[in-house]
Amino acid sequence: MTAILPGMQTDIELNHASKGRRIVIDTKFTRILTSSNFRKEVLKSGYLYQMYSYLRTQEQRSDPPSIMAEGILLHPQAGGVVSETMVVQGHPISVRTIDLAAEAVDFEKALSRLSDMAS
């Protein structure tokens, strides 16, 4: 089974040892929203399942930050902003967009605000 299972590798993992905080960031270079039969805009469920799976399967009692790790799904977007957070079984999961066409100063500010998410 191990030979055919997909790997679970994060794009970015931020650890703040003194605060016991871990933030897992998964980036995608596609639109964050899609459409469905019932709604014009809806999050892509596969991305949510991927983040949830990563956070839950990495929990270890010997690694306290893993028990409350936070996840961010980060997508580029031109126009419009998505910035939402939910908590799923103790893990805050945020969905965020960032404007890659923004001025450098604004882009840097947006990146630095990522770690201020949720808790």
C-alpha positions as CSV (number, residue, x, y, z in Angstrom):
1,M,0.0,0.0,0.0
2,T,2.8,2.4,0.8
3,A,4.1,2.3,-2.8
4,I,0.8,3.7,-4.2
5,L,-0.3,6.1,-1.5
6,P,0.1,9.8,-2.3
7,G,2.7,11.7,-0.2
8,M,1.6,14.4,2.2
9,Q,4.2,17.2,1.9
10,T,3.3,20.7,3.1
11,D,4.3,23.7,1.0
12,I,5.2,25.9,4.0
13,E,5.2,25.1,7.8
14,L,5.8,27.9,10.3
15,N,6.7,27.0,13.8
16,H,6.9,29.4,16.8
17,A,8.5,27.3,19.5
18,S,8.0,29.7,22.4
19,K,4.3,30.0,21.7
20,G,3.8,26.4,20.8
21,R,2.2,27.4,17.5
22,R,2.4,25.7,14.1
23,I,0.8,27.0,10.9
24,V,0.7,24.8,7.8
25,I,0.3,26.7,4.6
26,D,-0.7,25.0,1.4
27,T,-0.5,27.1,-1.8
28,K,-2.3,26.5,-5.0
29,F,-2.0,28.5,-8.2
30,T,-5.6,28.2,-9.3
31,R,-8.8,30.0,-8.5
32,I,-9.9,29.3,-5.0
33,L,-13.6,29.3,-5.9
34,T,-15.4,27.2,-8.4
35,S,-19.1,26.9,-9.2
36,S,-21.6,24.2,-8.4
37,N,-25.1,23.2,-9.5
38,F,-26.5,25.1,-6.5
39,R,-24.1,28.1,-6.0
40,K,-22.2,30.5,-8.2
41,E,-19.2,30.4,-6.0
42,V,-18.1,27.5,-3.7
43,L,-14.7,26.4,-2.2
44,K,-13.0,23.5,-3.9
45,S,-13.7,20.7,-1.4
46,G,-10.7,18.7,-2.3
47,Y,-8.4,21.4,-1.0
48,L,-10.3,21.5,2.4
49,Y,-10.1,17.7,2.6
50,Q,-6.4,17.8,1.9
51,M,-5.7,20.3,4.6
52,Y,-7.9,18.5,7.1
53,S,-6.2,15.2,6.4
54,Y,-2.8,16.7,6.8
55,L,-3.6,18.4,10.1
56,R,-5.3,15.3,11.6
57,T,-2.8,12.7,10.5
58,Q,0.2,14.7,11.8
59,E,-1.2,14.9,15.4
60,Q,1.2,13.3,17.9
61,R,0.9,13.5,21.7
62,S,4.7,13.9,21.9
63,D,4.4,17.1,19.7
64,P,2.0,19.5,21.4
65,P,1.9,22.1,18.5
66,S,0.6,19.3,16.2
67,I,-2.5,18.9,18.3
68,M,-3.7,22.5,17.7
69,A,-1.9,23.1,14.4
70,E,-3.5,25.7,12.1
71,G,-3.9,25.5,8.3
72,I,-4.0,28.1,5.6
73,L,-5.1,27.5,2.1
74,L,-3.5,30.3,0.1
75,H,-4.4,31.2,-3.4
76,P,-3.5,34.0,-5.7
77,Q,-6.4,36.1,-6.9
78,A,-6.8,39.3,-8.9
79,G,-9.7,41.3,-7.7
80,G,-11.8,40.3,-4.8
81,V,-10.6,39.0,-1.5
82,V,-11.3,35.8,0.3
83,S,-10.4,35.7,4.0
84,E,-12.4,33.1,6.0
85,T,-11.6,30.9,9.0
86,M,-13.4,27.9,10.5
87,V,-12.4,25.5,13.3
88,V,-12.6,21.8,12.5
89,Q,-12.0,19.5,15.4
90,G,-9.7,21.9,17.2
91,H,-7.8,23.0,14.1
92,P,-8.4,26.5,12.7
93,I,-8.4,26.3,8.9
94,S,-8.3,29.6,6.9
95,V,-8.9,30.2,3.3
96,R,-7.0,33.2,2.0
97,T,-6.3,34.9,-1.2
98,I,-3.4,37.2,-2.0
99,D,-3.1,39.6,-4.9
100,L,0.1,38.8,-6.8
101,A,-0.3,42.0,-8.8
102,A,-0.3,44.2,-5.7
103,E,2.4,46.8,-5.1
104,A,5.4,45.2,-3.3
105,V,4.6,47.0,0.0
106,D,1.0,45.8,0.0
107,F,2.0,42.3,-1.0
108,E,4.5,42.1,1.9
109,K,1.9,43.4,4.4
110,A,-0.6,40.8,3.2
111,L,1.9,38.0,3.7
112,S,2.8,39.2,7.2
113,R,-0.9,39.2,8.1
114,L,-1.2,35.5,7.3
115,S,0.4,34.5,10.7
116,D,-2.2,36.7,12.5
117,M,-5.0,34.3,11.5
118,A,-7.5,32.6,13.8
119,S,-6.1,32.2,17.3
